[in-house]
Amino acid sequence: MAGQLPTIFLFRFNTMIEVSHPRTTDKNNHLKGNKDMKKCSYSIPSDISWKFCKDADLSALPAPARAVMSHFAVQDGAGERLSRIEVRESIPAPLKEIFGSENIPLAQGAFALTCEEGILTVFAEDKEGVLNGLMTFLRLLDAEGGFAYRTVCDGTVYSFRGVKIMMPARSEIPDYRDFVDMMMYFRHNTLMIEVGGAMEYKRHPEINEGWEEYCAFMSEYSGKSKVLQEETFPWRKNSIHSNNGGGSYLTQEEVRALIAYAEERGIRVIPEVPSTSHCDYLLTRHPELAERPEDPYPDTFCPSNPASYELLFDVFDEVIEVFHPEVMNVGHDEYYSINICDRCRKRIAEASDIFAEDLTKIHDYLAAKGVKTMFWCDKIMNVISNGIGYGGALN
């Protein structure tokens, strides 16, 4: 193995964890988690409902949080008004005692809120905790903009709270920003973006040219990609993601701006770069690399052809230059066309051995770059849908 062996993360079939903030209360008005999350919040009610009005001083807060919070402030408020919101970069010992006594996770993203004499203070020991605290404050406001708690302590049960999306089309970038703001509001901390052919490749512009032609062809009428995937050929094909990037691609600078927007809001971005399977974006201009040569719209490259990895690793390099990721999702879902071509059959008898060799090769390349490997795991699980097996046997 090249370099230190990083962890390979395994997920349920095309599923990522999504956690919303618990809002139920017990008889003592203590916030409780739902039955799946255990108890993870604690509050002391206040005798005063402090109004969060637009004249509150938010100057001490991170700019992204100010932008979101401004939408929740009421114009005027009767009675007591919050004068300002402050941030402290540590959680004091008395509040930490609450975390211990209430069995609340005091890990990354934990925070405490106190509201006294018109000042709301957020205590946290990392940026994620600050943002979690501010967003929780918003979610606890009543319809009149009132905050009725003196103390709130909370910690995250799941360290990975994420969503997977396609690359937005250029016209959808404003919607992307709104979506990321919503993720911050719901305390998500991970965004996975499928890259595929939807980002500019300076070393291989033919990928982008082929991707646009391919997507235009697949979008000639509604449902065409479904017909080609499920009704045209006698073999299973990957689902066709011709909506990625709106059927086009963004420049590398545009993608960097998307990443920066998310990271400013405490959300790490993981690139998903489909490899081996879901490689239609690579094969539109390189059909010679296809595992199934008779497929006019190939989606899987031949792992026995060294040229497949030369192209893929060039793509990896450009994605790493743009994303600077800690981890990369390398796909491998719906890996149906495996051990099909003569080159693979002559070299390795078992499809599972081809899968393992391929994933190890990809893993080692990324490890040498300091990047961990993640992949969709349907092909190593016994996945059955409507009586049809989609995984396990790697058939």
C-alpha positions, -999 to 999 in steps of 0.1 A, spaced: 0 0 0 13 34 -9 14 58 21 -6 54 53 -37 33 49 -67 56 54 -102 45 64 -125 34 37 -160 45 46 -190 23 38 -225 36 35 -259 20 31 -271 17 -5 -271 53 -18 -281 66 16 -265 92 38 -274 101 74 -297 131 78 -304 145 112 -328 173 122 -327 192 155 -349 176 182 -378 198 193 -399 177 217 -400 185 254 -405 164 286 -426 174 316 -398 196 329 -397 215 296 -363 200 288 -357 196 251 -354 159 242 -341 140 212 -363 117 193 -363 79 201 -335 72 175 -312 100 187 -315 96 225 -315 127 246 -292 153 232 -305 187 243 -312 204 276 -329 237 284 -339 259 313 -370 280 305 -369 318 310 -395 340 326 -391 364 297 -396 358 260 -368 379 246 -376 394 211 -351 390 183 -356 422 164 -338 437 134 -320 462 156 -301 436 175 -263 439 173 -250 409 153 -216 424 145 -198 397 166 -212 368 145 -197 351 114 -209 369 82 -227 338 68 -247 334 100 -256 371 100 -270 368 65 -292 338 74 -303 352 108 -314 385 93 -343 367 76 -356 356 110 -355 389 129 -388 406 134 -392 443 126 -406 453 160 -412 435 192 -432 443 222 -416 439 256 -380 428 262 -357 429 232 -324 412 226 -298 439 223 -270 418 209 -256 383 203 -221 374 214 -198 345 208 -173 329 233 -147 304 221 -150 280 250 -177 264 271 -173 273 308 -171 246 334 -206 251 349 -221 246 315 -199 216 308 -213 201 340 -247 202 324 -234 183 294 -220 156 317 -251 153 340 -275 152 310 -253 128 290 -250 152 261 -221 146 236 -195 172 243 -178 167 210 -172 187 179 -202 209 172 -214 211 208 -226 244 221 -244 262 249 -267 292 248 -274 316 276 -298 346 275 -295 371 303 -304 408 304 -310 410 267 -277 394 257 -277 360 240 -243 343 243 -231 313 223 -204 292 239 -186 268 217 -151 254 211 -151 252 174 -167 270 144 -192 242 139 -205 246 174 -209 284 170 -230 279 138 -250 251 154 -257 273 184 -269 302 162 -290 281 140 -306 263 170 -314 298 184 -333 305 152 -352 272 153 -363 279 189 -378 313 181 -416 314 184 -438 329 157 -433 364 172 -396 362 172 -394 354 209 -367 332 226 -381 318 259 -350 299 272 -324 310 297 -300 281 290 -297 256 262 -270 229 259 -267 206 229 -243 183 211 -244 163 179 -250 126 181 -239 119 145 -206 135 134 -216 130 97 -248 148 88 -249 152 50 -266 154 17 -255 143 -18 -264 165 -48 -256 168 -84 -234 197 -97 -258 226 -102 -263 241 -136 -249 277 -140 -285 290 -138 -291 271 -106 -262 285 -86 -285 309 -67 -306 279 -57 -275 261 -47 -266 289 -23 -301 289 -8 -298 251 -4 -265 254 14 -280 280 37 -308 256 45 -283 229 53 -266 252 78 -300 260 93 -306 223 99 -271 218 112 -258 196 84 -221 196 81 -213 176 49 -222 182 13 -213 156 -14 -213 169 -50 -212 146 -80 -186 159 -103 -185 135 -133 -185 154 -165 -200 186 -149 -167 203 -141 -142 217 -166 -112 195 -173 -83 215 -186 -62 184 -194 -90 166 -211 -115 191 -227 -128 163 -248 -146 149 -217 -166 181 -214 -174 182 -251 -185 146 -251 -206 152 -219 -226 180 -234 -233 160 -266 -243 129 -246 -266 149 -223 -283 166 -251 -289 133 -268 -303 117 -236 -326 147 -230 -342 148 -265 -375 138 -249 -387 132 -214 -379 96 -202 -354 88 -230 -326 80 -206 -349 56 -188 -358 39 -220 -322 34 -229 -313 22 -194 -341 -2 -188 -358 -12 -221 -333 -11 -249 -305 -36 -241 -304 -71 -227 -279 -61 -200 -282 -39 -169 -270 -4 -174 -262 23 -149 -287 50 -142 -280 80 -165 -272 112 -147 -276 136 -177 -291 162 -154 -257 166 -137 -245 202 -142 -277 208 -161 -263 187 -190 -233 210 -192 -203 219 -169 -190 246 -147 -156 262 -149 -131 252 -122 -133 287 -108 -171 285 -105 -167 251 -87 -142 267 -63 -168 294 -55 -194 267 -47 -170 250 -24 -160 282 -6 -196 291 -1 -203 258 17 -171 259 37 -178 294 50 -210 279 65 -192 251 83 -200 225 56 -172 203 43 -175 194 6 -168 158 -6 -164 154 -44 -180 123 -59 -160 112 -89 -176 82 -105 -150 56 -114 -151 22 -131 -189 23 -131 -209 54 -140 -181 64 -163 -202 74 -193 -187 109 -190 -152 94 -196 -162 70 -224 -181 93 -248 -148 103 -263 -129 71 -252 -150 41 -262 -119 21 -266 -118 19 -228 -152 4 -224 -156 -29 -206 -186 -39 -228 -175 -30 -264 -209 -38 -279 -226 -11 -258 -231 20 -279 -234 41 -247 -209 25 -224 -209 33 -187 -181 11 -173 -144 12 -182 -122 -19 -185 -101 -22 -153 -76 -45 -171 -67 -16 -195 -39 6 -181 -52 35 -202 -84 35 -181 -65 45 -150 -43 70 -169 -74 89 -179 -92 85 -145 -61 96 -125 -58 127 -146 -94 135 -137 -86 128 -100 -57 152 -101 -78 181 -114 -106 174 -89 -81 173 -61 -66 206 -73 -100 222 -71 -116 206 -41 -85 199 -18 -106 171 -3 -100 151 28 -119 123 13 -132 115 -22 -162 93 -31 -151 71 -60 -186 58 -68 -186 21 -78 -224 18 -74 -244 -2 -100 -212 -19 -111 -229 -44 -135 -206 -47 -165 -178 -65 -146 -156 -93 -160 -172 -90 -194 -144 -83 -219 -119 -109 -230 -90 -90 -214 -106 -92 -180 -118 -128 -184 -83 -140 -194 -66 -122 -166 -88 -128 -135 -115 -154 -131 -136 -140 -103 -155 -107 -107 -150 -101 -69 -112 -102 -74 -115 -76 -102 -135 -54 -79 -111 -57 -51 -80 -51 -73 -96 -20 -89 -107 -4 -57 -73 -11 -41 -55 5 -71 -77 36 -68 -74 37 -30 -36 36 -32 -34 64 -58 -55 87 -36 -37 77 -4 -4 88 -20 -21 122 -25 -33 123 11 -69 117 2 -91 91 19 -114 68 -2 -151 65 1 -174 44 -21 -210 33 -25 -212 -2 -11 -242 -18 -29 -220 -42 -47 -206 -57 -14 -240 -59 2 -269 -83 -3 -292 -56 -19 -326 -69 -31 -353 -47 -46 -386 -61 -57 -371 -96 -56 -341 -86 -79 -306 -88 -65 -285 -58 -72 -254 -65 -51 -235 -91 -32 -227 -115 -60 -211 -89 -83 -227 -108 -111 
